[in-house]
Amino acid sequence: MHSIKDLSVFLCVSQSKNFTEAATILGMTSSAVGKVITKIEHEYKTILFHRNTRNVSLTEDGEMLLKHTINIMSEINLAKINLTPKNKSYTGKIKIGMPNINELFEDLLISFLIKYPGIEVEAHFDDDKVNIIKEGFDAVIRFGKISDSRLFSKKIGELKMGVFHSSQYKTTLNDDLNTFLLYKYPSSGKIEYWHGYDNLDMNNIKNKHIFNSISMILKLCIESVGIAFLPEAICDNYINSGELVRFKNTQSTVRDVSIVWSNNKDSGTNVRAFIDHFNANFMK
């Protein structure tokens, strides 16, 4: 049975995909990291990593061990947090990232800062899909399914999406005569697909404006510039006031909203505070 330290080394190599980088993060030498991995492989009589000169990737057995390791480390972190005295003051730093939709997250972040004044927060509002480990993030908020098995994640809610336009905007049955306000993902350069809007060819829309800001698209939609695919939560007030209406024959679609984080022992308590606060208050 391996020690928690050995599992931490294995987890770090799995996340960084590089022995040298993992050694730097852990404050060890590359050879020491390699010896730990070799020891684990020897005990299980298997190979955990495919190795080359630049990076490493997990084998099938490595993927299996990683899933168990994440569960073990998550339980240990949770136990440490639960055993921490409730009157402990939260201090230190935390670097977090969230989608650039102020209307969804700014009030939550403000209430977090008020509740935990001792935590020094570095917050990035950005729609790029950051590399959590390499860019030094403690936690980020992401939409959609989480596929990276190297990271911990917790679903904190769901986000309904819909197609809306101003009550003053005149729509037509011919899409070529409508103006579309489209969102482009900064990281990939791809246009966001409008789920719930049947038969819309995103690549052949004639009248369109393209932005990388949801907040700008919302404002333009309210001002009758065009039709937009938006989170319903940021449209509710305008729907209730009659300023926005749902586009004809379209349906709501749902995306998961999750917090994703890495195994950073130095910020674990602060990350848990962040997760608990956003989980308890998102879309409540």
C-alpha positions as CSV (number, residue, x, y, z in Angstrom):
1,M,0.0,0.0,0.0
2,H,1.5,3.3,-1.0
3,S,1.8,6.4,1.1
4,I,-0.2,9.6,0.5
5,K,3.0,11.2,-0.6
6,D,3.6,8.6,-3.3
7,L,0.0,9.0,-4.5
8,S,0.5,12.8,-4.5
9,V,3.5,12.4,-6.8
10,F,1.6,10.1,-9.1
11,L,-1.3,12.6,-9.2
12,C,1.0,15.5,-9.9
13,V,2.7,13.7,-12.8
14,S,-0.7,12.7,-14.2
15,Q,-1.8,16.3,-14.1
16,S,1.3,18.0,-15.4
17,K,2.1,15.2,-18.0
18,N,5.8,16.0,-17.4
19,F,8.2,14.6,-14.9
20,T,10.3,17.7,-14.8
21,E,7.4,20.0,-14.3
22,A,5.9,17.7,-11.6
23,A,9.3,17.8,-9.8
24,T,9.3,21.6,-9.8
25,I,5.8,21.7,-8.4
26,L,6.6,19.2,-5.7
27,G,10.0,20.6,-4.8
28,M,11.7,17.3,-5.7
29,T,14.3,16.2,-8.3
30,S,13.2,14.6,-11.6
31,S,15.0,11.4,-10.6
32,A,13.2,11.3,-7.2
33,V,9.9,11.6,-9.0
34,G,10.8,8.9,-11.4
35,K,11.8,6.6,-8.6
36,V,8.4,7.0,-6.9
37,I,6.6,6.2,-10.2
38,T,8.9,3.2,-10.7
39,K,8.2,1.9,-7.2
40,I,4.4,2.1,-7.8
41,E,4.7,0.4,-11.1
42,H,6.9,-2.4,-9.6
43,E,4.4,-3.1,-6.9
44,Y,1.5,-3.3,-9.3
45,K,3.5,-5.0,-11.9
46,T,2.3,-2.7,-14.6
47,I,3.3,0.4,-16.6
48,L,1.4,3.6,-15.6
49,F,2.8,6.0,-18.2
50,H,3.7,6.1,-21.9
51,R,6.9,8.0,-21.9
52,N,8.7,10.1,-24.5
53,T,11.2,12.9,-24.5
54,R,8.7,15.8,-24.1
55,N,5.8,14.5,-22.0
56,V,4.1,11.4,-20.6
57,S,0.5,10.1,-20.9
58,L,-1.4,7.6,-18.9
59,T,-1.8,3.9,-19.9
60,E,-5.1,2.2,-19.3
61,D,-3.9,0.9,-15.9
62,G,-2.6,4.5,-15.2
63,E,-6.1,5.9,-15.9
64,M,-7.6,3.4,-13.5
65,L,-5.2,4.2,-10.7
66,L,-5.8,7.9,-11.3
67,K,-9.5,7.6,-10.7
68,H,-8.9,5.8,-7.4
69,T,-6.2,8.3,-6.5
70,I,-8.5,11.3,-7.1
71,N,-11.2,9.7,-4.9
72,I,-8.7,9.0,-2.1
73,M,-7.2,12.5,-2.2
74,S,-10.6,14.1,-2.4
75,E,-11.7,12.2,0.7
76,I,-8.5,13.1,2.6
77,N,-8.9,16.8,1.7
78,L,-12.6,16.7,2.8
79,A,-11.6,15.1,6.1
80,K,-9.0,17.7,6.7
81,I,-11.5,20.5,6.0
82,N,-14.2,18.9,8.2
83,L,-11.8,18.5,11.1
84,T,-10.7,22.1,10.9
85,P,-12.1,24.1,13.8
86,K,-15.2,26.0,12.6
87,N,-13.9,29.3,14.0
88,K,-10.7,29.1,12.0
89,S,-10.2,32.3,10.1
90,Y,-9.6,31.9,6.4
91,T,-6.4,33.4,5.1
92,G,-4.1,33.2,2.1
93,K,-4.6,33.5,-1.6
94,I,-6.8,31.9,-4.2
95,K,-6.7,32.3,-8.0
96,I,-10.0,31.6,-9.6
97,G,-11.5,31.8,-13.1
98,M,-15.1,32.1,-14.4
99,P,-16.9,32.8,-17.6
100,N,-17.0,36.5,-18.7
101,I,-20.7,36.9,-17.8
102,N,-20.8,39.5,-15.0
103,E,-24.6,39.3,-14.7
104,L,-24.3,35.6,-13.6
105,F,-21.3,35.7,-11.3
106,E,-20.5,39.2,-10.0
107,D,-22.9,39.2,-7.1
108,L,-21.7,35.7,-6.0
109,L,-18.1,36.9,-6.1
110,I,-18.9,40.0,-4.1
111,S,-20.8,38.1,-1.4
112,F,-17.8,35.6,-1.2
113,L,-15.4,38.5,-0.7
114,I,-17.6,39.9,2.0
115,K,-18.0,36.6,3.8
116,Y,-14.2,35.7,3.6
117,P,-12.3,39.0,4.0
118,G,-9.1,37.2,4.9
119,I,-8.9,35.4,1.5
120,E,-6.9,37.3,-1.1
121,V,-8.7,36.6,-4.4
122,E,-7.2,36.9,-7.9
123,A,-10.2,36.5,-10.2
124,H,-10.1,36.2,-14.0
125,F,-13.3,36.7,-16.0
126,D,-12.4,35.0,-19.3
127,D,-14.1,32.7,-21.7
128,D,-10.9,31.0,-22.8
129,K,-10.6,27.4,-21.5
130,V,-7.5,27.9,-19.3
131,N,-5.1,25.2,-18.4
132,I,-5.8,25.1,-14.6
133,I,-2.5,23.4,-13.6
134,K,0.0,25.2,-15.9
135,E,-1.6,28.6,-15.4
136,G,-1.7,28.3,-11.6
137,F,-5.5,28.4,-11.1
138,D,-6.9,27.0,-7.9
139,A,-10.4,26.6,-9.2
140,V,-12.5,27.6,-12.3
141,I,-16.1,27.6,-13.3
142,R,-17.0,25.8,-16.5
143,F,-20.1,25.1,-18.5
144,G,-20.9,21.7,-20.0
145,K,-19.7,18.2,-19.2
146,I,-16.3,17.8,-17.5
147,S,-14.2,15.3,-19.4
148,D,-10.7,15.8,-17.8
149,S,-10.2,12.9,-15.3
150,R,-7.1,14.5,-13.9
151,L,-9.2,17.2,-12.1
152,F,-11.7,17.3,-9.4
153,S,-15.1,18.7,-10.2
154,K,-18.5,19.5,-8.6
155,K,-21.7,20.4,-10.4
156,I,-23.2,23.5,-8.8
157,G,-26.2,23.9,-11.0
158,E,-27.7,24.1,-14.4
159,L,-27.9,27.0,-16.9
160,K,-30.9,27.3,-19.2
161,M,-30.2,28.8,-22.6
162,G,-32.7,30.3,-25.0
163,V,-33.1,32.4,-28.2
164,F,-34.4,35.9,-27.5
165,H,-35.1,39.2,-29.2
166,S,-36.5,42.6,-28.3
167,S,-40.2,43.0,-28.3
168,Q,-39.6,45.8,-30.8
169,Y,-37.5,43.7,-33.1
170,K,-39.5,42.5,-36.2
171,T,-38.6,38.9,-37.0
172,T,-39.5,37.1,-40.2
173,L,-40.0,33.5,-41.2
174,N,-37.0,33.9,-43.6
175,D,-33.7,33.6,-41.6
176,D,-31.9,35.4,-44.3
177,L,-33.8,38.6,-43.4
178,N,-33.2,38.3,-39.6
179,T,-30.0,39.7,-38.0
180,F,-28.1,37.3,-35.7
181,L,-25.9,38.3,-32.8
182,L,-23.4,35.5,-32.6
183,Y,-20.8,34.5,-29.9
184,K,-17.3,33.4,-30.9
185,Y,-15.3,31.3,-28.4
186,P,-11.9,33.1,-27.9
187,S,-9.9,29.9,-27.5
188,S,-11.2,28.0,-30.5
189,G,-12.5,30.8,-32.8
190,K,-15.7,28.7,-33.3
191,I,-19.2,30.2,-33.4
192,E,-21.5,29.0,-30.6
193,Y,-24.1,26.6,-31.9
194,W,-27.7,27.6,-31.1
195,H,-29.2,24.5,-29.5
196,G,-33.0,24.6,-29.6
197,Y,-33.1,26.5,-32.9
198,D,-33.7,23.9,-35.6
199,N,-32.0,23.9,-39.0
200,L,-29.8,27.0,-38.4
201,D,-26.6,26.7,-40.4
202,M,-24.1,28.7,-38.3
203,N,-21.6,28.9,-41.2
204,N,-24.0,30.4,-43.8
205,I,-25.9,33.1,-41.9
206,K,-26.1,36.1,-44.1
207,N,-26.9,38.9,-41.6
208,K,-24.8,38.6,-38.5
209,H,-22.6,40.4,-36.0
210,I,-20.0,38.4,-34.0
211,F,-18.8,39.2,-30.5
212,N,-16.8,37.5,-27.7
213,S,-18.8,39.2,-25.0
214,I,-22.2,37.9,-23.8
215,S,-22.8,41.1,-22.0
216,M,-22.5,43.1,-25.2
217,I,-24.8,40.7,-27.1
218,L,-27.4,41.1,-24.3
219,K,-27.3,44.9,-24.6
220,L,-27.6,44.8,-28.4
221,C,-30.4,42.3,-28.2
222,I,-32.4,44.6,-25.8
223,E,-31.7,47.5,-28.2
224,S,-33.4,45.6,-31.1
225,V,-30.2,45.0,-33.1
226,G,-30.9,41.3,-33.6
227,I,-31.7,37.8,-32.3
228,A,-29.4,36.2,-29.7
229,F,-28.8,32.9,-27.9
230,L,-28.4,33.8,-24.2
231,P,-28.6,32.4,-20.7
232,E,-32.2,32.7,-19.5
233,A,-31.0,33.8,-16.0
234,I,-29.6,37.1,-17.4
235,C,-32.8,37.7,-19.5
236,D,-35.4,37.1,-16.8
237,N,-35.8,40.7,-15.7
238,Y,-36.1,41.9,-19.3
239,I,-38.6,39.1,-20.1
240,N,-40.7,40.1,-17.1
241,S,-40.7,43.7,-18.1
242,G,-41.7,42.8,-21.6
243,E,-38.4,44.1,-23.2
244,L,-37.4,40.6,-24.4
245,V,-39.4,37.8,-25.8
246,R,-38.5,34.2,-26.8
247,F,-38.0,33.6,-30.5
248,K,-40.8,31.7,-32.2
249,N,-40.8,27.9,-32.1
250,T,-37.6,27.7,-30.0
251,Q,-37.0,25.6,-26.9
252,S,-34.8,26.0,-23.8
253,T,-31.7,23.8,-23.5
254,V,-29.7,23.1,-20.4
255,R,-25.9,23.2,-19.6
256,D,-24.2,21.9,-16.5
257,V,-22.3,24.5,-14.4
258,S,-19.4,23.0,-12.5
259,I,-16.4,24.1,-10.4
260,V,-13.2,22.4,-11.4
261,W,-10.1,22.4,-9.3
262,S,-6.7,20.7,-9.0
263,N,-5.1,19.1,-5.9
264,N,-3.4,22.2,-4.4
265,K,-2.7,21.5,-0.8
266,D,-1.7,25.1,0.0
267,S,-5.2,26.5,-1.0
268,G,-7.4,23.5,-0.2
269,T,-9.4,25.2,2.6
270,N,-10.0,28.3,0.6
271,V,-11.0,26.3,-2.4
272,R,-13.5,24.4,-0.3
273,A,-14.9,27.7,0.9
274,F,-15.2,28.9,-2.7
275,I,-16.9,25.7,-3.8
276,D,-19.3,25.6,-0.8
277,H,-20.3,29.3,-1.2
278,F,-21.0,29.1,-5.0
279,N,-22.7,25.7,-4.7
280,A,-25.0,27.1,-2.0
281,N,-25.9,30.3,-3.8
282,F,-25.6,29.8,-7.6
283,M,-29.0,30.5,-9.2
284,K,-30.7,30.5,-5.8
